[in-house]
Amino acid sequence: VLDINAHRWRQIQVEDKIKEADFDVVGTGSLITTYKYLKWLAKVLKQHHPTKPLIMGGKVVSSMQEQIMGFIPQVDIVVCGEGEHAAIDVIEGRAEKGIVVRDNIDNINELPLPDFRHFIDKPYNWQLEMFDNDIEPVITINSTRGCPFSCMFCGVANTKFRGIDADRLVNYISELKSNFGAHGIYFREDNFTVQPKRVEAFCDLLMSENMNIKWACESRVNNLSSKLIEKMAKSGCVGLYIGTESGSERMLKYMRKGETKEDFIEKLPIIHANGLTTYTTWVFGLPTETEKDRDDTRRFIDLLKD
């Protein structure tokens, strides 16, 4: 594992770490926002470790596998799909150079969970702005995959939702508290609340085990009943990231959001009344968007702020 963090170290520091690193294989994810950095990283990795395989996966390369191998020629293997089985195949010599395609994993409970011994002492940002300043470290968990909703701008739309069982998840959080002093958990995934019964079971276990952990997640509002919001707050939830996307009903329909302005107007006050902070995300610049649509969004942002 290379202890690389582009946000805390300058590129010269990253390169120094790469020079002294001892590894067998390098695997990276990919986002369109990190494309230029990945090009630089691949070049430096191959410059100092020319014989070590470089694997690249993630949403960007899954959607443009052949182009990535042309754009970043240092990459040995591009993984299309979920990477756990593909990584083992590469390490054990069953995958040749080029594009490796693997099916999604149906039962993610069978996968091991991350061992934070390798990361907890690295210079990552272990805080999160929606948590109080004294809540540190905040450890990120990805407990689900997939999203059954149809938002046309999203790379995981219309995919099978799979989640780690509530009891296994709570046991893991207990270990993170005991072993690494975790004070907060941020569920960094597309939609933590797709299955409300799973979320309710998770909250019940946190409370029955007196876990006393603060947590936050990402969610749609139409997954959330008043009862579930209240239970989430009681179990330690401090905030939600919510994809609101637009204040134009026309654009919400165009992007196949499956939620309306009224859904947000109804649910956000309930969330706030239970003491939770909300952060919203917005999409500008989709095809057919007009200045009126943008004005509607700006006014809706102001409305939700109030």
N, C-alpha and C positions, 0 to 999 in steps of 0.2 A: 504494500500500500504506500503510495507516495503522498506525503503530507503537504499537498498543494492547496493553497487558498488564494485565488487571484485577488480577492477583495482586501486582504490584509498584507500580502507581499507584493513587492514590485517584481517585474518580470526578471530582472537580474537575480533577485533572491530565489525565484522559482527555478531558474536555470541552475543556480548553485546547488539547490536541493536535488535536482535531476542528476547532475554530475555525480554526486556522492551516493545516490540511491542504489540499492541492490534489489533487483526484482526479476521475476521470470516473464511476466506478461503485464501489459498495461491495458486497462479498459476505461473508456470514457463514455459519458453520456453526451447528449447534444441538444442544444436549443438554438433557434435562429439568432437569438441575441448574443450567443457565445461563439458564433461561427468564426469570426476573425481571430479570437483567442485560440480556438481549437486548431486553426491553421498554423499559428505560431507554435503552439504546444507540440503538435505532431512533428514539425520540423526540428525543434530542439530535442525531442525525445530520440528521434532517429539519428540526429547528429552525434549524440553522446552514447547511445545504445543501439547501434544499427542492426544488431541481430535479434533484438527482443521484439516479439510480436506486439503490434498495436491494434487493439480491437476498438471499434466505435459503434455505439448503438444510440437509441433514443428516438424521439419523435421525428427529428429532422431527417436523419439518415434512413429511417424506416420508410419515409415517403419519397425519397430520392436516392436510392442506393447506388445506382450506377454513376449518377452525377457526382456524388460525394467522393467516389474513388478516383474520379478525374480531377476534382477540385482540390482534394487533399491526397496526393499520390503516396504519401508516407503510410497511409492506413493499409494494414494487411488484410483485415477482415471487417466487413460491415455486417452487423447483426440486424436483421429485420424481424421485429417482434420482441417478446420478452426474453431477457438475456440469461437467466440462471442456467437453464439446460444447455444453451449455446456456449456459455463460458466453460462449462465442464467439458463439452465436446472439444473445444479449442485446446484446453489445457491437456487433455488426454489424447490429443492427436487425431481426433475423428472428424475435424473440420478443416478443409483446405482453404488456402488463401482465396479471397473473393467475397461473395455475398452468401451469408448463411441465413436461412429462413427457418424460424421455429414457431410452432403454434403457441398460443397463449396457454398458461397453466391454469387448469380448472380449479384446483383446490390449493390456494396459496397457504393454507394452514400447514401443508407439508414442507414448506420452505423454512430454512433457518432464519431467525431474526438477526439484525445487525449486532455485532459485538463491539460496543463502544469503547472497549479497552484500546482499540486502535486509533480512536479519534478524540477522546475526551480531553487529552492534554495538548491538542493542536490549537492553533490560533484562530479558530472559527468564532463567529459571533454567537455566543451562547445566550444572548438576550433576545427579546422580541418586543417591539414597541407597544403592543397591546397588553403586555404584562407589566406589572409594577417593576420599578427599577431594581428592587431587591430580590426579584425572582430570577435566580440564575443558579445552575444552567437550565435553559429551556432546550430540551432535546426534541428533535423532529422525528416523527414516526410516519411511515407510509403504511397504513393498515388496510387499504382497499385498492382495487384496480377496476378500471372500467366505469362507464356511466351510460345508463340506458336512454338518456335524453338526447335530443336531436339538434342541438345548437350547431348551426352550419359553419361557424368559425372555429370549432373545437376539434382537436386532433383525436380525442377519445370518444366522440359522440357515437351513439348507437353501438356501444360495445358491452359485452357481458360484465355485469357488476359482480365482483367477488370480494369478500371481506374476511379478515381474521376474526375468529370467534371471540366473543366478548370476554370469556373467562381466560383465554390464552393472552389476550391483549392486556387485561388487568394484571395478570401474573408477570408479564414482561415489564410493565410500568413499575411494579413493586421491585423488580430486580434493578431497574434503572435508578430508583430511589436509594436502594440499599447499597449498590455497588458504586454509583457515581454521584450521589447526592442530588439527583434531579429534583428540581422544584416546580418545573413547568413542562408541559408536553404540547407541542404544536403538531396537529395532524395535517401534514403537508401532502394533500391528495386532492383529486378532482372534486369529490363530493362525499364527505364523510357520512352524511345523513340519508343516503339513498334508502336504506332499510331502517325505518324508525324503530322497529322492534329490537333490532341489534343495538341501536344507540340507547334505547331504554334499558336493556339488559346491562349494557356497559355502565350506565349511570348508577343503576341499582347496586352493581358490584362495587363500584368506587365508594359508595356510601356505606354499604354493609361491611366493607373491609376497612373503613375509616382511613382511606388512602390519603386524604388531605393533600391532593395535588391540584394545581391549577392547570387548565388546559384550554386550547382553542382549536378551531377547525374551520374548514371551508364548506359552504353549504348553499343550496337553493332555499328559497323561503317556502315554497309550496310543499317541501318535505316536513315542515315544522308545524305541529299543533301547539296551541297554548300550553297544554299539559306537558308536552315534551320539552318545550323551551324552559318551563319552570323547573323540570327535573334536571335538565342540563346545568342550569345555574346552581341548583342546590348541590350538585355533584362536583362543582369546581370549575365549570366552564366560565371563562372570562370574556370571550369574544368570538366573533364570527367574521370570516371573509365571505362576502356575498357577491355573486356575479349579477349585477343589476343591468348592465350593458347599455340601456338606452332609455330615454324619456319619451321616445316616439313610439306610439302603439304600432304604427306602420312598420317601423324598423324592427320592433320586437317580433312581429309576425314574419317579416322577411327573413330574419335570422333564425326562425323556428325555435325561439326561446322557450315557448311553452309556459310562460308566465306573463302577467299583465302588470301595468302600473298599479292597479288596485291591489294586487298581491303584496307589493312592497309597501304601499301606503297602509295596508292592514297589519302586516307582520312586524315591520321595524319598530313601531311604538311598543309592541308587546315584548320584543327582545330587549329594548332599552329599559322598559319598566322592571325587568328582572335583573337589571344591573349589568348587562352584557354590552361590551363595546362592539360596534359594527364598522367594518371597512368594506367599501363597495368598489367594484371594478366596472369599467365602462369601455365600450368599443366605439371608436370613431373611424370614419373613412371607408365603410363598406360600400360596395357598388350600390347605386341608386340613391344614396343618402343625399339629402338636400340641406340647404342652409336652415330651412324651417325645422327639419329633423334635429339638427345640431342645437338650434335654439330651444327646442322642446326638451332636449337632454339637459342643457345648462339650467333651465328653469326647474327641471325635476330634481337635479342635484341640490339646488337651493331649497326646494321644498322638503326634501328628505333630511337636510341638515337641521331644519327647524323642528 
